[in-house]
Amino acid sequence: MRLLLKRLGILDKASVGGVSIDGRLQCFSLEDLPHEIKVPGETRIPASEYEIKLRTAGAMHTEYAGRFSDHRGMLWLQNVPGFEWVYLHCGNTAADTAGCILLGDTLRAAGRVDDSVQAYRRVYGVVSNAILAGEPVTIAVED
């Protein structure tokens, strides 16, 4: 399975894009801004292709396991240069991410995504099922 995050531009201090799975648009994305020199907690990840695995440790895993009955691990991007623990997850604004990719069904001009839980759960189900079935899953991030 291949996800594609196509970055569309910047809206009010956030990078926005669209996320598709195997060529079908699923939702919008929201990330931090680009910076030539990484600013911790305020810089988006580099454009590249990353494998996605499930991470079943850490505070976010514990939080999501309590929040969602079908949670089986965080959607974790592997080997992101200069970053650690980059996930696809719920959230609405750049304040909700520290290099991670937020998912939402509604994109607002104020640089936010809404209906994030709905978008996350839809994407999470498909991606986590593929990973658990042994299928390789990647995400290409394009500027």
N, C-alpha and C positions, 0 to 999 in steps of 0.2 A: 504494500500500500504506500502511496506517495501523497503527502500533503504538500500544498504550495501556499506560501504566504507571499502575496504580491503587494509590496508597499506602494501606496497610492499617493502619499504626500504627508504634510504636516498640518495639523489643526490645533491651534492654541496650546503649544508646548507638549504635543504628543504626536507620534508617528502613527498613521492609520493605514490599514490595508484590508485585503480580502483573503480569506482562507478557503481553499478548495481541497477536496479529497478525490483523488483519481479523476480530476478534471471537472468536478461538480462543485460549484460555489456553495459553501456551508454557512459562512458567517463573516463578520468583520473582525479585525484585530486592532489592538491598540498597544503601543510600545512606548518606551522612553524615546528621547531625541537622539540623533546621531551626534557623536563628539569624536574629533580626531584623537584626542587623548581621553581614555576612559575616566569618567567621573563616577565613582562608586554609587550605585543606586539611582543613577540618572542617565545611563547610556544604554542604547539598544544594542543587541548582539550584531555581529558582522553578518552580512549577506553570505550565505554558503548553504551547503546541504548537510543535515544532521540526522543521525539515527535517533529514534525515539524509543525509550524503554520505560518500564514502570519502576518507580522508586518507592519502596515500602518502608522507609525510615524517615525520620525528621519531623519537625513540628508541623509543616504543612500537610504531610501524610496523616498525621494524627488528627489534625483539625478536619480534614476532608473525610476521613473515615467516620468521624462523629457526625458530620453534616449530611453525608450521602450514603445510603444503605448499600449501594452497588459499588462503592469505592474499592478499588483493588490496587491502588498505587498511583502516584503522581505521574503525569505524562512528562517525562524528563528528557530534555535534549542532551545528547552526548557530545563530549569533546568540543565544547564551545570555547574558542581561544580567549583567555583572559577572564572567563566567567565560570561560576560553579553553581549548580542547582538551578538551572534554567528550566522553567516549566511552562506548559500551557495551562492557564487557570482562569478562574472567575475574577472579575474586577471591573471598575468603571472608568477610572482616570489614571493618569501617569503616577499619581500618588499611591496607587494600588500595586505598582509593579517596581521591581528593582532589577530590570534587565529581562524579565519574563514577558511572555506574550499573553495578553488578555483577550478573551473571546466575547463577542456580543452580537446580538441580532439587529440592534439599532445603532446607527452611527449619528452622533450629534455634532453640529458645527462647533460646539464649545470644546471639542477635543475630548469626547467621552463616548463610551459604548454603553448601551443599556441592554436589558434582557440578557445579561451575561450568564446567569445560571442556566437559563434555557439553552443557550448556544453551547455552553460548556458541556452540559449533560448529553446533548445530541452528539457532539464530536467525541466526547469521552467514551461513550458506549461503543461506537464504531471502532475507534483506534485501540482501546483497551482489549476488545474482543479479538482484533487482529493480532495484537502482540501475544495474548495468551494462547492463541491458536498456532503460534510459532512463525507467523508471517513477518518478514522484515518490514519495518515501518520507518519511513524517512520524512523529513520536512525540508523542502527547498525554500530558502528565504531569499527573495529577489527584491532589489531596489528598483 
